[in-house]
Amino acid sequence: MKSSSSSDDRIARMSFASVYPHYVAKVERKNRTKEELDEVICWLTGFDHARLQELIAEKVTFEKFFELATLNPNAHLITGVICGYRVEDIENALTQKARYLDKIIDELAKGRKLEKIMRTA
């Protein structure tokens, strides 16, 4: 999938900290916890909880966030549609990583088991 350059640029410049509270609100509305959210984010990015909190406090951009991340080797197993696009077909690497994150957060909010979200079972 070819995304627009302006969309890719917007994602790159967006602060992770500005979006994180929306992630928290989304999962909590569906009776999931912030701890579960952090667990799936840490699984995807390789960050520990302390480093995740530091990056939020530093207000890093999504570009910097994923530049510092060590993407989980099973991230490629995240498939499906998010924001109208198949995540596995997104060509821009940063946009694909951001959509992987969106997809696993959607799965968490929909009640999927953590083991399934983290592609371990």
Buried (B, 14 or more C-beta within 10 A) or exposed (E): BEBEEEEBBEBBEBBBBEBBEEBBEBBBEEEBEEEBBBBBBBBBBEBEEEBBEEBBEEEBBBBBBBEEBEBBEEBEEBEEEBBEBEBBEBEBEBBBBBBBBBBBBBBBBEEBEBEEBBBEE
